[in-house]
Amino acid sequence: MNRITLLGIGILIVASIPGCHATTFADDIITFTETPSVVEIEPGSEASFDVTLMNVGSQYADVDINNRSIPDGISIVDNGGTKLVDMRKSVTYRITIHANNDIAPGTYRFEIADRSDIDRNTWETINVRVGGERAVAEPTGVPEGRGRESTKKNSPGLGAIAAVSVLLLAYRLGSGRS
């Protein structure tokens, strides 16, 4: 046997060992069936929300919740821990988040995913609306007023119209003297 054949056999053996992360998953076996559309929270407090994962595969799976892109001022206090998800069954996780006292009102977002040894991650976006009058409708990782431009469309206003009118009048008067 040559080296390439032996290498191929070695990869096949490693990929077939249960729990080995060398396997590439073609199917999404663990999927979210329920996530909240928006989580409401006040600065300086905690809020909890539920997400439900379903195992559509043909084997048991230990599943945990993974997260990424958590904005400054928001933290995950508890994600429900690892749970055994039976074949063709679902399980609900209670996730608790905390908003710092000094977080600006607005809508923030982060992502959560299932984490297991039997499939690839499924990422879902969680929108968090921090209370206050300035809460915006469009979610982002940065609240309005901290480096993010407003999504509101404003008219120029009477002051801008008056300034343009004065400039046009001055132009017309100046061009008539030539």
C-alpha positions in Angstrom: 0.0 0.0 0.0 1.2 3.5 -0.7 1.1 6.5 1.7 -2.0 8.0 0.2 -4.1 4.8 0.7 -2.8 4.5 4.3 -3.6 8.2 5.0 -7.1 7.7 3.6 -7.7 4.6 5.8 -6.5 6.6 8.8 -8.8 9.5 8.1 -11.7 7.0 7.6 -11.0 5.4 11.0 -10.7 8.7 12.8 -13.9 10.0 11.2 -15.8 6.9 12.3 -14.9 7.2 16.0 -17.9 8.4 18.0 -17.4 11.9 19.5 -14.5 12.7 17.2 -14.7 16.2 15.8 -13.0 15.3 12.5 -16.4 14.3 11.0 -18.0 16.7 8.6 -21.8 16.9 9.0 -24.0 17.1 6.0 -27.3 17.4 7.8 -28.5 19.7 10.5 -29.7 17.2 13.1 -30.1 19.6 16.1 -32.3 22.6 15.2 -34.0 25.5 16.9 -37.8 25.2 16.8 -38.5 28.2 19.0 -36.6 31.4 19.7 -38.0 34.8 21.0 -38.4 37.6 18.5 -37.3 40.2 21.0 -36.1 40.0 24.6 -37.0 43.1 26.7 -34.7 44.2 29.5 -34.1 47.3 31.6 -30.6 48.6 32.4 -29.2 47.1 35.6 -31.4 44.0 35.5 -31.7 40.4 34.3 -34.1 38.9 31.9 -34.7 35.2 31.0 -36.0 33.7 27.8 -36.6 30.2 26.4 -35.3 28.6 23.3 -36.3 25.1 22.2 -34.0 22.6 20.3 -35.2 19.5 18.5 -33.1 16.4 17.8 -34.3 15.1 14.4 -31.5 12.5 14.2 -31.4 8.8 15.1 -29.1 9.0 18.1 -29.1 10.7 21.5 -27.1 13.9 21.8 -25.6 16.0 24.6 -26.4 19.5 23.6 -25.3 22.9 25.0 -25.9 26.5 23.9 -23.0 28.4 22.4 -23.0 32.2 21.9 -21.1 34.9 19.9 -21.1 38.6 19.2 -22.4 39.6 22.6 -22.5 43.4 22.7 -20.7 45.4 25.4 -23.0 45.9 28.3 -24.9 42.6 27.9 -23.7 39.3 29.4 -25.0 35.7 29.6 -25.6 34.8 33.2 -26.9 31.2 32.5 -27.5 29.2 29.3 -29.2 26.2 30.8 -26.2 23.9 30.7 -25.7 20.7 28.8 -28.8 18.5 28.3 -29.3 15.1 26.8 -31.7 15.4 23.9 -33.5 12.1 23.0 -34.0 11.0 19.4 -37.0 12.8 17.7 -37.6 14.9 20.9 -37.1 18.5 21.9 -35.7 20.3 25.0 -36.2 23.8 26.2 -33.3 25.9 27.5 -33.8 28.9 29.8 -31.2 31.6 29.0 -30.6 34.5 31.4 -29.0 37.7 30.4 -27.8 40.8 32.3 -27.7 44.4 31.1 -25.3 46.7 32.8 -26.5 49.9 34.6 -24.8 52.2 32.1 -26.0 50.5 28.9 -27.7 53.0 26.5 -31.3 52.3 25.6 -31.6 50.7 22.2 -31.9 47.4 20.4 -28.9 45.0 20.4 -28.3 41.6 18.9 -26.2 38.5 19.5 -26.2 35.0 18.3 -26.7 31.6 19.9 -26.2 28.1 18.5 -26.6 24.5 19.4 -23.4 22.8 20.3 -23.2 19.0 20.0 -20.9 16.3 18.8 -23.4 15.0 16.2 -24.0 17.9 13.9 -23.0 21.4 12.8 -24.0 24.5 14.6 -27.2 26.3 13.8 -26.9 30.0 14.6 -29.9 32.1 15.5 -30.1 35.8 16.2 -31.5 37.1 19.5 -32.7 40.7 19.5 -32.5 42.4 22.9 -34.4 45.7 23.5 -33.0 47.7 26.4 -35.7 49.9 27.9 -36.0 53.6 27.6 -37.5 56.1 25.3 -34.7 56.0 22.8 -35.1 52.3 21.9 -34.9 51.8 18.2 -36.8 49.4 16.0 -34.0 48.1 13.9 -31.6 45.8 15.7 -27.9 46.3 15.8 -24.9 45.5 17.9 -24.4 49.2 18.5 -27.2 51.4 19.9 -28.2 54.6 18.1 -26.1 57.5 19.3 -22.8 55.4 19.7 -21.3 55.4 16.3 -24.4 54.2 14.4 -26.3 56.5 12.1 -30.0 57.0 12.6 -32.3 55.1 10.4 -34.9 58.0 10.7 -35.5 60.0 7.5 -35.8 63.7 8.5 -37.0 66.5 6.2 -34.7 69.5 5.8 -36.8 71.8 8.0 -37.7 75.4 7.6 -34.3 76.7 8.5 -32.6 74.8 5.7 -35.2 75.9 3.2 -34.7 79.6 4.3 -30.9 79.3 3.9 -31.2 77.8 0.4 -33.6 80.5 -0.6 -31.3 83.3 0.6 -28.4 81.7 -1.3 -30.4 81.5 -4.5 -31.5 85.1 -4.2 -27.9 86.3 -3.6 -26.8 84.3 -6.7 -29.5 85.8 -8.9 -28.7 89.3 -7.7 -25.0 88.8 -8.2 -25.4 87.3 -11.7 -27.5 90.2 -12.9 -24.6 92.7 -12.3 -22.3 91.1 -14.9 
